[in-house]
Amino acid sequence: MNEVPDFFSDPLGIGQKILRWYEKNPRTLPWRELWKKNQDPWQIWVSEIMLQQTVIKAVIPVYQRFLKQYPGVKELAKADEEEIRLAVRGLGYYRRFALLHKAAVHLTQNKLDFPQDFEGWKALPGVGDYTAAAISSICFKYPVAVVDGNVERVLCRLLDWRVAPNDPKLKKYFRILCHHLLPVGAKNHPGNFNQGIMELGQTVCTSSPDCEACPVKDSCHSYRNKSQHLAPAAKIKKANIELDLNITIAARGTKIALYKRPVDAKFLKNTWGFLTEIRQGRNFAFDGGAVMASAKSNVIGKIKHNITNHKLNITVKATKSQGQIELEKKWVATDEVESLLVSNLDRKAWTLMQKNL
């Protein structure tokens, strides 16, 4: 592929059309409304972290709750990581929030202002190319284009590229193409363009595109060739890994035991929850390597859960005592358990347990 295909005519014209389309048709979203009102980069930063690999519908209630608890960088910097995980429970990928906390501590302790360019944002923990481009362009009009899955789909359709859009070899081409689309000049807002091309992919140029509503259909080669169903090709998928797990819940009267998972656990490291074992061959071994004394337990049911590309088949057990185990433990009242569980996996197991109490 050439860096910019010869038939990619008038890229700036395409970019202008996307920008104007967005400025006339932006969706109403909480972070956009707050930005109009406050011009606070913190509120955009939090939204971009939450939106990583998470759908908008799931993010909105957590985003609103999170900002009430942590209205600024200083408030988050003072919090502990367990408190933060509880504030964002249900979203998954909790490492991103640990890194957000680390970045907040860095800015606060060093008395630093928000960065204003791509490189400054990229230097912060947990901020990659996409997030740095989004925040710097939206908040500071820094002229850098974003590339995410929605943008990749739009570009593949525009160019009729019938390729897997998440092929790592294509990343540099997508960045180059987006750079050529990015409108420049005082009257143009790179952040609005970036939001526009992402929104085009989210709402119009979807897996079942609404081409008649597209502002750039006249420049789209897959529309012209009637090959929208071929461009892009299917994404490259990681092979699913199927695992068997045991989750054991210890009950003592009206109290339930919660354990802090090890920092080297395969799943949900450093979170409070129930004891988890993973099948290794014929046997089960505790996730994270802690030594657990054997104890009698009863099977109360089975559940399924997915984490990234892992398909988990889980047997839930109940016991009155789990003996000695090399983990931090606390006993909590049954009516407090649900509010202290970060993971949907633990909450599924707890729902099953409640039916057997």
C-alpha positions as CSV (number, residue, x, y, z in Angstrom):
1,M,0.0,0.0,0.0
2,N,1.2,3.5,-0.8
3,E,1.3,5.8,2.3
4,V,-1.6,7.9,0.8
5,P,-3.4,6.1,-2.0
6,D,-3.6,8.0,-5.3
7,F,-7.4,7.6,-5.4
8,F,-7.8,9.1,-1.9
9,S,-8.9,12.4,-3.5
10,D,-9.3,15.6,-1.6
11,P,-8.7,14.2,1.9
12,L,-9.0,17.7,3.5
13,G,-12.4,18.1,1.8
14,I,-13.5,14.8,3.3
15,G,-12.2,15.9,6.7
16,Q,-14.1,19.2,6.4
17,K,-17.3,17.4,5.7
18,I,-16.9,15.1,8.7
19,L,-16.2,18.1,10.9
20,R,-19.2,20.1,9.8
21,W,-21.4,17.1,10.0
22,Y,-20.4,16.5,13.6
23,E,-20.7,20.2,14.6
24,K,-24.4,20.1,13.4
25,N,-25.2,16.6,14.8
26,P,-23.3,15.9,18.0
27,R,-24.8,13.4,20.4
28,T,-25.6,14.7,23.9
29,L,-23.2,13.0,26.2
30,P,-22.4,13.9,29.8
31,W,-18.7,14.6,29.2
32,R,-19.5,16.9,26.3
33,E,-22.0,18.8,28.3
34,L,-19.6,19.2,31.2
35,W,-16.9,20.4,28.8
36,K,-19.1,23.1,27.4
37,K,-19.9,24.2,30.9
38,N,-16.6,23.9,32.7
39,Q,-13.8,23.5,30.1
40,D,-12.1,21.1,32.6
41,P,-9.7,18.6,31.1
42,W,-10.2,16.3,34.1
43,Q,-13.7,15.5,33.0
44,I,-12.6,14.6,29.5
45,W,-9.6,12.6,30.8
46,V,-11.9,10.5,33.0
47,S,-14.3,9.9,30.2
48,E,-11.6,8.7,27.8
49,I,-10.2,6.3,30.3
50,M,-13.6,4.9,31.1
51,L,-14.5,4.5,27.4
52,Q,-11.5,2.3,26.7
53,Q,-13.0,-1.1,25.7
54,T,-16.3,-0.2,27.3
55,V,-19.6,0.8,25.7
56,I,-21.0,4.3,26.3
57,K,-24.2,3.0,27.9
58,A,-22.2,1.2,30.7
59,V,-19.9,4.2,31.2
60,I,-22.5,7.0,31.8
61,P,-23.8,6.1,35.3
62,V,-20.3,5.2,36.6
63,Y,-18.9,8.4,35.1
64,Q,-21.4,10.5,36.8
65,R,-21.0,8.7,40.1
66,F,-17.2,8.9,39.9
67,L,-17.0,12.6,39.3
68,K,-19.2,13.3,42.3
69,Q,-16.7,11.3,44.4
70,Y,-13.6,12.6,42.7
71,P,-14.4,16.0,41.1
72,G,-10.7,16.7,40.4
73,V,-7.2,15.3,40.3
74,K,-6.4,16.2,43.9
75,E,-9.4,14.2,45.2
76,L,-8.4,11.1,43.2
77,A,-4.7,11.4,44.3
78,K,-5.8,11.2,48.0
79,A,-7.9,8.0,47.4
80,D,-6.7,4.5,47.9
81,E,-6.9,2.0,45.1
82,E,-9.5,-0.2,46.6
83,E,-11.8,2.7,47.1
84,I,-11.3,3.7,43.4
85,R,-12.0,0.1,42.2
86,L,-15.3,0.2,44.1
87,A,-16.2,3.5,42.5
88,V,-15.8,2.0,39.0
89,R,-17.0,-1.5,39.7
90,G,-18.6,-3.3,36.9
91,L,-16.5,-1.6,34.2
92,G,-13.7,-4.2,34.2
93,Y,-10.1,-3.6,33.1
94,Y,-9.3,-2.2,36.5
95,R,-5.6,-1.6,35.8
96,R,-6.6,1.5,33.8
97,F,-7.9,3.1,36.9
98,A,-4.8,2.2,39.0
99,L,-2.8,4.0,36.3
100,L,-5.2,7.0,36.3
101,H,-4.6,7.2,40.1
102,K,-0.9,7.0,39.6
103,A,-1.0,9.8,37.0
104,A,-3.1,11.9,39.4
105,V,-0.6,11.4,42.2
106,H,2.2,12.4,39.8
107,L,0.6,15.6,38.8
108,T,-0.4,16.5,42.4
109,Q,2.8,15.7,44.1
110,N,4.8,17.6,41.5
111,K,2.4,20.5,41.4
112,L,2.0,20.2,37.6
113,D,-0.7,21.6,35.4
114,F,-2.4,19.5,32.8
115,P,-0.2,18.8,29.7
116,Q,-1.4,20.7,26.6
117,D,0.1,18.6,23.8
118,F,0.1,15.0,22.6
119,E,3.6,14.3,23.9
120,G,2.9,15.6,27.4
121,W,-0.2,13.5,27.8
122,K,1.5,10.4,26.4
123,A,4.1,10.8,29.1
124,L,1.5,10.2,31.9
125,P,0.9,6.6,33.2
126,G,-1.9,4.8,31.4
127,V,-2.2,7.3,28.5
128,G,-1.5,5.8,25.1
129,D,-1.5,7.2,21.6
130,Y,-5.3,7.3,21.3
131,T,-6.1,8.8,24.7
132,A,-3.3,11.4,24.3
133,A,-4.6,12.4,20.9
134,A,-8.2,12.6,22.1
135,I,-7.5,14.7,25.2
136,S,-5.0,17.1,23.7
137,S,-7.2,17.7,20.6
138,I,-10.5,18.1,22.4
139,C,-9.2,20.2,25.3
140,F,-6.3,22.1,23.8
141,K,-7.0,22.0,20.0
142,Y,-3.7,20.2,19.5
143,P,-3.6,19.1,15.8
144,V,-3.3,15.3,16.1
145,A,-5.8,12.7,14.8
146,V,-7.2,9.8,16.8
147,V,-7.4,6.2,15.5
148,D,-9.7,3.7,17.2
149,G,-11.8,0.8,15.9
150,N,-14.5,3.1,14.6
151,V,-12.0,5.3,12.7
152,E,-10.4,2.2,11.2
153,R,-13.8,1.0,9.9
154,V,-14.5,4.4,8.3
155,L,-11.1,4.5,6.6
156,C,-11.5,1.0,5.3
157,R,-14.9,1.8,3.8
158,L,-13.7,5.1,2.3
159,L,-10.8,3.3,0.6
160,D,-12.6,0.0,0.0
161,W,-9.8,-1.8,1.9
162,R,-11.1,-5.3,2.4
163,V,-8.6,-6.1,5.2
164,A,-8.7,-6.9,8.9
165,P,-8.7,-3.4,10.4
166,N,-6.9,-4.5,13.6
167,D,-4.0,-6.0,11.7
168,P,-1.0,-4.4,13.5
169,K,0.8,-3.8,10.2
170,L,-1.9,-1.3,9.2
171,K,-1.6,1.0,12.3
172,K,0.9,3.4,10.7
173,Y,-1.2,3.7,7.5
174,F,-4.3,4.6,9.5
175,R,-2.4,7.2,11.4
176,I,-1.0,8.7,8.1
177,L,-4.4,8.7,6.5
178,C,-6.1,10.4,9.5
179,H,-3.3,13.0,9.5
180,H,-4.2,13.9,5.9
181,L,-7.9,14.1,6.8
182,L,-7.4,16.4,9.8
183,P,-8.7,19.9,9.0
184,V,-6.2,22.6,9.8
185,G,-6.6,26.4,10.4
186,A,-8.0,28.7,13.0
187,K,-11.6,28.0,12.0
188,N,-11.2,24.2,12.5
189,H,-11.3,22.3,15.7
190,P,-9.2,19.1,15.6
191,G,-11.0,17.7,18.7
192,N,-14.4,18.1,16.9
193,F,-13.1,16.4,13.9
194,N,-11.8,13.5,16.0
195,Q,-15.1,13.2,17.8
196,G,-16.9,13.4,14.4
197,I,-15.0,10.6,12.7
198,M,-15.4,8.4,15.8
199,E,-19.1,9.2,16.0
200,L,-19.5,8.5,12.3
201,G,-18.2,5.0,12.9
202,Q,-20.3,4.6,16.0
203,T,-23.7,5.7,14.5
204,V,-23.6,5.7,10.7
205,C,-20.7,3.6,9.3
206,T,-21.4,0.6,11.5
207,S,-21.3,-3.1,10.7
208,S,-24.7,-2.4,8.9
209,P,-24.0,1.1,7.5
210,D,-26.6,3.7,6.9
211,C,-24.9,5.1,3.8
212,E,-27.6,7.5,2.9
213,A,-27.0,9.4,6.1
214,C,-23.2,9.6,5.6
215,P,-21.7,13.0,4.9
216,V,-18.9,11.6,2.8
217,K,-20.7,8.9,0.8
218,D,-19.8,10.7,-2.4
219,S,-16.1,10.1,-1.6
220,C,-16.5,6.5,-0.4
221,H,-15.1,3.8,-2.7
222,S,-16.9,1.0,-1.0
223,Y,-20.2,2.9,-1.4
224,R,-19.4,3.4,-5.1
225,N,-18.4,-0.2,-5.5
226,K,-21.3,-1.5,-3.4
227,S,-18.8,-3.5,-1.3
228,Q,-19.7,-2.1,2.1
229,H,-20.2,-5.7,3.4
230,L,-16.6,-6.6,2.3
231,A,-14.8,-3.6,3.6
232,P,-13.4,-4.0,6.2
233,A,-12.8,-7.7,6.5
234,A,-13.5,-9.5,9.8
235,K,-11.2,-8.5,12.6
236,I,-8.4,-10.8,13.6
237,K,-9.6,-12.5,16.8
238,K,-7.5,-13.9,19.6
239,A,-8.3,-17.6,20.2
240,N,-10.6,-18.1,23.2
241,I,-9.1,-19.8,26.2
242,E,-11.5,-22.0,28.1
243,L,-10.8,-22.5,31.8
244,D,-12.4,-24.2,34.7
245,L,-12.5,-22.4,38.0
246,N,-13.7,-23.0,41.5
247,I,-15.0,-20.1,43.6
248,T,-15.4,-20.9,47.3
249,I,-17.5,-18.7,49.7
250,A,-17.0,-19.1,53.4
251,A,-19.9,-18.3,55.7
252,R,-19.9,-18.0,59.4
253,G,-23.3,-17.2,60.8
254,T,-24.2,-13.8,59.4
255,K,-20.7,-13.1,58.2
256,I,-19.0,-13.8,54.9
257,A,-15.2,-14.0,54.3
258,L,-13.7,-11.7,51.7
259,Y,-10.0,-12.2,50.7
260,K,-7.7,-9.8,49.0
261,R,-6.4,-11.5,45.8
262,P,-2.6,-11.6,45.3
263,V,-1.0,-9.0,43.1
264,D,0.2,-11.8,40.8
265,A,-3.2,-13.4,40.4
266,K,-4.2,-14.2,36.9
267,F,-7.6,-12.7,37.3
268,L,-8.7,-9.6,39.3
269,K,-5.4,-9.1,41.0
270,N,-5.4,-7.0,44.2
271,T,-9.2,-7.0,44.5
272,W,-11.3,-8.2,47.4
273,G,-13.5,-11.1,46.6
274,F,-13.9,-14.9,47.1
275,L,-11.3,-17.6,47.0
276,T,-10.6,-18.6,43.4
277,E,-8.9,-21.8,42.1
278,I,-8.0,-22.6,38.5
279,R,-7.8,-26.0,37.0
280,Q,-4.3,-27.1,36.1
281,G,-4.4,-30.6,34.6
282,R,-6.4,-32.8,36.9
283,N,-6.1,-30.6,39.9
284,F,-7.1,-27.1,41.0
285,A,-4.5,-24.6,42.2
286,F,-5.2,-21.3,44.0
287,D,-5.0,-18.3,41.7
288,G,-1.8,-16.4,42.7
289,G,0.0,-19.2,44.5
290,A,-1.2,-18.7,48.0
291,V,-1.3,-21.9,50.1
292,M,-4.8,-22.9,51.2
293,A,-5.6,-25.5,53.8
294,S,-8.1,-28.1,52.7
295,A,-11.7,-27.7,54.0
296,K,-15.0,-29.4,53.4
297,S,-17.2,-27.5,50.9
298,N,-20.5,-28.1,49.1
299,V,-21.2,-27.3,45.5
300,I,-24.1,-24.8,45.2
301,G,-24.2,-24.3,41.5
302,K,-22.3,-23.3,38.3
303,I,-22.0,-20.1,36.4
304,K,-20.2,-18.8,33.3
305,H,-18.2,-15.6,32.9
306,N,-15.9,-14.1,30.3
307,I,-12.8,-12.0,31.0
308,T,-11.0,-10.7,27.9
309,N,-10.5,-13.8,25.7
310,H,-11.0,-16.2,28.6
311,K,-14.2,-18.2,28.8
312,L,-14.6,-19.3,32.4
313,N,-16.7,-22.3,33.6
314,I,-17.1,-21.8,37.3
315,T,-18.2,-24.1,40.1
316,V,-19.4,-22.2,43.1
317,K,-18.9,-23.8,46.5
318,A,-19.9,-22.9,50.0
319,T,-18.0,-23.8,53.2
320,K,-18.2,-22.9,56.9
321,S,-14.4,-22.7,57.3
322,Q,-11.5,-22.4,54.8
323,G,-8.8,-22.9,57.3
324,Q,-5.5,-21.1,57.1
325,I,-4.7,-19.2,54.0
326,E,-1.9,-16.8,53.2
327,L,-4.1,-13.9,52.3
328,E,-5.5,-10.8,53.9
329,K,-9.0,-11.6,55.1
330,K,-12.0,-9.7,56.5
331,W,-15.4,-11.0,57.7
332,V,-18.3,-8.8,56.6
333,A,-22.1,-8.8,57.2
334,T,-24.1,-10.5,54.5
335,D,-26.0,-7.2,53.7
336,E,-22.6,-5.5,53.0
337,V,-21.1,-8.1,50.7
338,E,-22.5,-6.9,47.4
339,S,-21.4,-3.3,47.9
340,L,-17.8,-4.4,48.5
341,L,-17.5,-6.7,45.5
342,V,-15.7,-5.0,42.5
343,S,-16.0,-7.8,40.0
344,N,-19.1,-9.0,38.1
345,L,-17.6,-12.5,38.5
346,D,-17.8,-12.3,42.3
347,R,-21.2,-10.7,42.2
348,K,-22.5,-13.6,40.1
349,A,-21.2,-16.1,42.6
350,W,-22.7,-14.1,45.5
351,T,-26.1,-14.0,43.8
352,L,-26.0,-17.8,43.6
353,M,-24.8,-18.0,47.3
354,Q,-27.7,-15.8,48.5
355,K,-30.2,-18.4,47.2
356,N,-28.6,-21.0,49.5
357,L,-28.3,-18.9,52.7
